[in-house]
């Protein structure tokens, strides 16, 4: 009986932990390296197809800008900002392009301490490097 209760509690805990994110990750990739800590996120890959997201947080008053350093060798990747289950297109990176830019976020994001950065590929992408910093 104890084993059954323990197993049910374990399954319930896993379901609760996995069901916390509003945005879903669904992808296939080779040589994918990601990091996300506080207000910075990075994704580097050789091939990528699908959707990946990062949650960026700020505790102190934000300038409401997003620093982006993006490059892609082949394919097309759309970059969205997400809050409260909604997403808005920031920019699209096509093969052979690179960006090093600061995006000023709309005033509707003024009171948001956490935002999601959502990366969605259009087909297969090759040799990408995406870096973000939420200021």
N, C-alpha and C positions, 0 to 999 in steps of 0.2 A: 504494500500500500504506500509506503514511504517513497519507493522508487517511482511509482506512478504519479504521485503528487509532485515530486521533484521534476519529472519529465514534463508534466503539464506546465509547471511554473517556468521551466527553461524555454519551452516552445512559446509561451505567452510573452516572455521577455524578448525573445528574438523577433517576434512579430511586431512588438511595440517599437523596438529599436529600428527595424528596417522600414517601418511605415512613417517615419518622421519627416522625410523630405517631401517638399511640394513638387520639385522637379526631378524627373527620372533620368538616370544615366543608362544609355543603351548604345553600345559601341563594339566594334572589333578593331583591334590595333596591333601593330608590331612595334616593338621598342618604344613603348609609351612611358614617359617619365612625367609625373605630376607632383606638385607641391602646393599646399595652401595653408597659410598661417596668418591669422589676423586679417590685415588689410592687403596682403600680397598673395598672388597666385601665379603659377607657372605651369605650362603644359608643353612638352616637347615630344615629337613622335617621328617615326619613319613613315608609317602608313596609318591612316585613321579613317574610319567610316562610321558615322553615327552621331550621338549626342552626348556631351559631357558638360557638367556644371561645377562651379565653385561658389562657395558662400564667403563673401568678404564682409568683415565687421570692423566698425570703428566705435570706440567708447567716448572719445573726446569730440568736441565740435568739428564737423567736417567742412572742408572747402567745397565739397560736392563736385569733385572732379575725379576722373578716372584716367590714369596714365596708362597708355597702351604701347607695347613694343611687339609688333606682330610681323611674321613673315611666313610665306608659304611658297613652296616650289611648284607644286602641281595641284590642281583641283580648285574647289571653291568652298569657303568656310564663312558662315554667317555668325556674327557675334551679337548676342542679345543681352539686355539687362532685364532682370526679373525681380519683382516685388509682389508679395501677396498673391501668388499664383498667376499673375499676368506677366507677359514679356513684351519687350519693345526692341525692335531692331536698332542697333547702334551703327554697325557698318558691315560690309561684306569684303572679305579678302579673297582675291583671285590668284591663281597660280602665277608666280613670278613677281608678285607685289610684296611690298613691305611697308609698314607704317611705324612711325615713332611719334606719337601724338598725345595730346591731353584733351580729353573730351569733357566739357562742362555739362553736368547733368541737369535735367529740367528741375524746376522748382518743386514739382510733385515728389521729388526724392529728398527734400530738405530735412525731414524729420526721420529718415530711415537710417538706423544704425547698422543694418545688415542688408546687403543686396546680393543677388545671384548674378553671376556671369555665365551665360549659357552659350556653348559652342556647338553649332550644328553644321555638319558637312553636307554638301550636295554631291553625293557619290563618294568616290575614294579620293582622299587627299594624301599628298606625299611631302615629306620633309617640312614639317611645320614647327614653329616656335612661337608661343603666345605667352606674353607676360603682362600682368595687370597689377596696378596699385590703386587702391581706393583712398583718396585724400579727403 
